[in-house]
Amino acid sequence: MLKRNIIFNPGPAALPLEVLKIVQEELLDYQGSGMSILESSHRAKEFEAINDQAIALVRELLGLGTDYQVLFLGGGASTQFALIPMHFIDDGQMAAYVDTGAFASKALKECQIVAKAHVAFSSKEEKYRRVPKMSEIKYPENVAYLHICSNNTIEGTQFQEFPNTGNVPMVADMSSDIASRQLDYRKFSLIYAGAQKNLGPAGVTLVVIRDDFLAKGKKGLPTIFSYQTHVDNKSLYNTPPVFGVYITKLVLEWIKSKGGLAGMEKINAAKKDLLYNAIDAAPDFYKCPAEKDSRSWMNITLRLPTEDMENKFIADAKKEGLLGLKGHRSVGGIRFSIYNAVSLEDIQKTVDFMDKFRKSS
Ligand SMILES: *Cc1c(COP(=O)(O)O)cnc(C)c1O
């Protein structure tokens, strides 16, 4: 029988089994073409169809119009940390950054290399245990954009609402919660996300950018670094991550089959409720470092009374087939990364394990 563990890896992360099965089935002969998609030219009609479908699915699922361009790029979300300030901050201007965690502060740091940044809020002194209230986000009105990281993957916090920025374009790193919930994605002028958490395998970065913001982008950047280049060429200026885009398309179809983002949100809400309820039911044993109002639906961080107990928890969980629970090396503890592909059934098994572990400790 097929052995499948429950995969809580933070990224690259679990993929839906249904998707992996399609990949397996189609791997040697992609839809009667007599070749693998791994062997296909990115200019072949087979890949062009995949690319077009993936673009259309992103627009459909996120509720974006054709005034948003959809790109599948290489380089990871980290490349976007640098490309965004390179494009959009004019000489003498600055951009505003909300500093809510390790990745948000990396984005800020990259901005400071190429331009000036205004820190609109920081919870660094509070060990990034929370995201701000909307009234705490402050910036001058002439900034080039406001940058937010919607879900803080390492610290386990997430924005449940976003500021109304008026004329200031809002840019978001949604690497770890894209397509996990319903949201007014049209509030954002640019959204980027490494695919390897909620959308697909490592190697693909989704960028969506609205036309009016794109038009403000600097000219004269090296060709490969220019968003306009990739928009003009439908992400086919150079060889895109072909296999990754193919799998991403399959994951997007899988999300659609689950009822789109409304369906995903319902499942994800039930998952996080189960887990947080299990944590809150045993407050002397299980503690969540993130503040209640800021808790993430995607990355649930957990501390036990001692580090030894945490290590035993991780080791015992592994024996039961629950993998990838070690917290990020910078913060320690335990982390459940419960992206779209982790099922409600998986979480039920997890809370059963947590209950058993606590009673035997
Ligand atoms: C994983 C992650 C990144 C880094 O993505 P790379 O693709 O490794 O560059 C950036 N931001 C957030 C929020 C992440 O979760």
The ligand as a Tripos MOL2 file, in Angstrom:
@<TRIPOS>MOLECULE
LIG
   15    15     1     0     0
SMALL
NO_CHARGES

@<TRIPOS>ATOM
      1 C1          8.9720   31.2850    2.1820 C.3       1 LIG1
      2 C2          8.7620   32.7500    2.1950 C.ar      1 LIG1
      3 C3          9.6140   33.6340    1.5050 C.ar      1 LIG1
      4 C4         10.8530   33.1810    0.8020 C.3       1 LIG1
      5 O1         10.5460   32.5970   -0.3810 O.3       1 LIG1
      6 P1         11.7180   32.1060   -1.3910 P.3       1 LIG1
      7 O2         10.8650   31.5540   -2.4930 O.co2     1 LIG1
      8 O3         12.5040   31.0770   -0.6510 O.co2     1 LIG1
      9 O4         12.5130   33.2600   -1.7810 O.co2     1 LIG1
     10 C5          9.2920   34.9640    1.5200 C.ar      1 LIG1
     11 N1          8.2280   35.4360    2.1810 N.ar      1 LIG1
     12 C6          7.4060   34.6190    2.8790 C.ar      1 LIG1
     13 C7          6.2400   35.1890    3.5990 C.3       1 LIG1
     14 C8          7.6580   33.2590    2.8980 C.ar      1 LIG1
     15 O5          6.8290   32.4450    3.5920 O.3       1 LIG1
@<TRIPOS>BOND
     1     1     2 1
     2     2     3 ar
     3     2    14 ar
     4     3     4 1
     5     3    10 ar
     6     4     5 1
     7     5     6 1
     8     6     7 2
     9     6     8 1
    10     6     9 1
    11    10    11 ar
    12    11    12 ar
    13    12    13 1
    14    12    14 ar
    15    14    15 1
@<TRIPOS>SUBSTRUCTURE
     1 LIG1         1 GROUP 0 **** ****
